[in-house]
Amino acid sequence: MPEPADTQTGTVLAFDFGEKRIGVAVGEWQLRQAHPLTTIHGEANTERFAAIAALIGEWRPTHLVVGRPTSLDGTPHAMTARCRRFADQLRGRFGLGVDLAEERLSSFDAQERLRASGLNGRSAKKHLDAVAAQLILQSYFDSVLSEDRTPVSTHPEIPDDAHPDALN
């Protein structure tokens, strides 16, 4: 669970993890406003983590956030375990605090926002994952600001090996 919002400072990077692409967004604790940053393409872990390391080197975040997908009713599914594993790998590789944040319908909402802004088809698709990461980060900031300050924990009750295809 993150510290109270009034003690947080610095940059936050957020990730919308997917098997083929990872959307990335950036925000500042002081402003609590998220912005789409980029999309990391490819399935090879070496390439993905090299791209993430470059972003961490450039932005020098104090904290990371990973979207935690669930079914519409809130129950975990195969990608939930993969995202948790990805969050654990980020924590282990980069030594930064990592929280999981609600991401239910973030890709759908991102698609609707892109469509409303006039982007459709291929032009929208290349921005979709970064905008989804932006929505995840904004939701995270909003949850930290809320009265109860209870974003999704970094330790949901899902074992690392809950799905055989979890990211290694």
Secondary structure, DSSP 8 states (H G I E B T S, - for coil): ----GGG--SEEEEEEE-SSEEEEEEEETTTTEEEEEEEEE-S-HHHHHHHHHHHHHHH--SEEEEEE---TTS---HHHHHHHHHHHHHHHHH--EEEEEE-TTHHHHHHHHHHHTT--HHHHHHHHHHHHHHHHHHHHHHHHHSSS-----S--S--TTSSTT---
